[in-house]
Amino acid sequence: MEYEPIFPLRAIAFQVLFLMVAISIEAGIFRQRLRLGFKTSVQYTTVINLAAVVAGWIAFLVIEPLASPEIKVQIISYLLFDRLLITSWTAEIGGAILGIGLVVFFATYFIKLKGLEWILRLADAWKIPKKMEKLNREQRYMQAREGRTESQQALAEFTDSVIQANAASFTAILLLLLLRQAARSWA
């Protein structure tokens, strides 16, 4: 039996749509929070989102052959035909989907955090010093009383901005997926 190649056009179209949504949302947050210019924030966000997508597909292509035949059928059915073949939802299926979603969220966050840091370092726009200067005991005491140092505050603002941008884009994509499912059930 010979199989013809199937081109997953629907999956590619939705990947492009989700990338456009993520780039526009994250670029706005980076522009506002990190004080990057409009064009710069769009360029940086495009690069880190493409890196996250490439890493995600590589991880998927590495993990997929290790899955059981039942899981492979579910994956192919969803990616190519936009249908899950699950007849009934169980706690195990819901827990697995939640766990996979959390892993994907934090893996994407880490890729975007390190990617943006590398881009800013390459562009010589990284404002956070690499190492803290050596402080004596009295200086450490005064610093502890005052709270965060300037570099700690800058690093916290940077990581907060990236996680907010990632959370906002994931939320928008999840809403689009839910809206698509609701529109399909209404039709």
C-alpha positions as CSV (number, residue, x, y, z in Angstrom):
1,M,0.0,0.0,0.0
2,E,1.5,3.3,-1.1
3,Y,0.9,6.5,0.9
4,E,0.8,9.9,-0.7
5,P,2.5,12.7,1.1
6,I,0.1,15.0,3.0
7,F,1.0,18.7,3.4
8,P,-0.4,20.0,6.7
9,L,-1.6,23.3,5.2
10,R,-4.1,24.0,8.1
11,A,-1.4,23.4,10.7
12,I,1.0,25.7,8.9
13,A,-1.7,28.4,8.5
14,F,-2.5,28.3,12.2
15,Q,1.2,28.3,13.2
16,V,1.6,31.5,11.2
17,L,-1.5,33.1,12.7
18,F,-0.4,32.2,16.2
19,L,3.1,33.6,15.5
20,M,1.6,36.9,14.2
21,V,-0.6,37.2,17.3
22,A,2.4,36.4,19.7
23,I,4.7,38.8,17.9
24,S,2.3,41.7,18.0
25,I,1.4,41.2,21.7
26,E,4.9,40.6,22.9
27,A,6.4,43.4,20.9
28,G,4.0,45.8,22.5
29,I,4.9,44.6,26.0
30,F,8.6,44.8,25.2
31,R,8.3,48.2,23.8
32,Q,6.4,49.5,26.8
33,R,8.3,47.7,29.6
34,L,11.8,47.5,28.2
35,R,11.8,50.8,26.5
36,L,12.7,49.3,23.1
37,G,11.7,51.1,19.9
38,F,8.8,49.9,17.9
39,K,10.8,48.4,15.0
40,T,13.4,47.0,17.4
41,S,10.9,45.3,19.6
42,V,9.1,43.7,16.6
43,Q,12.5,42.5,15.2
44,Y,13.6,41.0,18.6
45,T,10.2,39.4,19.2
46,T,10.1,37.9,15.8
47,V,13.6,36.3,16.2
48,I,12.8,34.9,19.7
49,N,9.4,33.5,18.7
50,L,10.9,31.9,15.6
51,A,13.6,30.4,17.7
52,A,10.9,29.0,20.1
53,V,8.9,27.6,17.2
54,V,12.0,25.9,15.7
55,A,13.0,24.5,19.1
56,G,9.4,23.3,19.7
57,W,9.2,21.5,16.4
58,I,12.6,19.9,16.9
59,A,11.5,18.7,20.3
60,F,8.3,17.4,18.8
61,L,10.0,15.5,16.1
62,V,12.4,14.0,18.6
63,I,9.7,12.9,21.1
64,E,7.0,11.8,18.6
65,P,8.7,8.6,17.5
66,L,9.0,7.5,21.1
67,A,5.2,7.8,21.6
68,S,2.9,4.8,21.6
69,P,0.9,4.1,18.4
70,E,-2.4,5.3,20.1
71,I,-0.8,8.7,20.9
72,K,0.7,8.9,17.4
73,V,-2.8,8.4,15.9
74,Q,-4.1,11.2,18.1
75,I,-1.3,13.6,17.1
76,I,-1.6,12.9,13.4
77,S,-5.4,13.2,13.6
78,Y,-5.1,16.6,15.4
79,L,-2.3,18.1,13.3
80,L,-3.5,17.0,9.9
81,F,-7.3,16.8,10.3
82,D,-7.9,19.1,13.3
83,R,-9.8,16.3,15.2
84,L,-9.1,14.5,18.4
85,L,-10.2,10.9,18.5
86,I,-10.7,10.9,22.2
87,T,-14.1,9.4,22.9
88,S,-14.2,10.4,26.6
89,W,-12.2,12.7,28.7
90,T,-10.6,11.3,31.8
91,A,-8.6,12.8,34.6
92,E,-5.4,11.2,33.2
93,I,-6.0,12.9,29.8
94,G,-6.7,16.2,31.3
95,G,-3.7,16.0,33.6
96,A,-1.5,15.0,30.8
97,I,-2.6,17.9,28.6
98,L,-2.2,20.3,31.6
99,G,1.3,19.0,32.3
100,I,2.3,19.2,28.7
101,G,1.0,22.8,28.5
102,L,3.0,23.8,31.6
103,V,6.2,22.3,30.3
104,V,5.7,24.0,26.9
105,F,4.9,27.4,28.6
106,F,8.1,27.3,30.8
107,A,10.3,25.9,28.0
108,T,9.1,28.7,25.7
109,Y,9.7,31.2,28.5
110,F,13.2,30.0,29.0
111,I,14.0,30.1,25.2
112,K,12.5,33.6,24.9
113,L,14.3,34.9,28.1
114,K,17.7,33.6,27.0
115,G,17.1,34.5,23.3
116,L,16.3,38.1,24.2
117,E,19.2,38.3,26.5
118,W,21.6,37.1,23.8
119,I,20.1,39.5,21.2
120,L,20.5,42.5,23.6
121,R,24.1,41.4,24.4
122,L,24.9,41.2,20.7
123,A,23.3,44.6,20.0
124,D,25.3,46.0,22.9
125,A,22.0,47.1,24.6
126,W,22.3,44.9,27.7
127,K,22.2,47.2,30.7
128,I,22.5,44.7,33.5
129,P,26.1,44.2,34.8
130,K,27.5,40.6,34.7
131,K,28.9,40.6,38.2
132,M,28.2,42.4,41.3
133,E,31.1,44.3,42.9
134,K,32.6,42.8,46.1
135,L,31.0,44.4,49.1
136,N,32.2,44.3,52.7
137,R,29.9,43.3,55.5
138,E,28.6,46.8,56.3
139,Q,27.8,47.5,52.6
140,R,25.9,44.2,52.4
141,Y,24.0,45.1,55.5
142,M,23.0,48.5,54.1
143,Q,22.1,46.9,50.8
144,A,19.8,44.4,52.5
145,R,18.1,47.2,54.4
146,E,17.5,49.2,51.3
147,G,16.1,46.3,49.2
148,R,17.2,45.3,45.7
149,T,20.2,46.9,44.1
150,E,19.8,48.7,40.8
151,S,21.1,45.7,38.8
152,Q,18.9,43.3,40.7
153,Q,15.9,45.6,40.0
154,A,16.8,45.8,36.3
155,L,17.1,42.0,36.0
156,A,13.8,41.5,37.8
157,E,12.1,43.9,35.5
158,F,13.6,42.1,32.5
159,T,12.5,38.7,33.6
160,D,9.0,40.0,34.6
161,S,8.6,41.6,31.1
162,V,9.5,38.4,29.3
163,I,7.1,36.3,31.5
164,Q,4.3,38.8,31.1
165,A,4.8,38.9,27.3
166,N,4.9,35.0,27.2
167,A,1.8,34.7,29.4
168,A,-0.1,37.3,27.4
169,S,0.6,35.6,24.0
170,F,-0.2,32.2,25.4
171,T,-3.5,33.5,26.8
172,A,-4.4,35.1,23.4
173,I,-3.5,31.9,21.5
174,L,-5.6,29.8,24.0
175,L,-8.5,32.1,23.5
176,L,-8.2,31.8,19.7
177,L,-8.2,28.0,20.0
178,L,-11.3,28.1,22.3
179,L,-13.0,30.5,19.9
180,R,-12.2,28.3,17.0
181,Q,-13.6,25.3,18.8
182,A,-16.8,27.2,19.8
183,A,-17.3,28.4,16.2
184,R,-16.9,24.8,15.0
185,S,-19.5,23.6,17.4
186,W,-22.0,26.4,16.4
187,A,-21.7,25.5,12.7
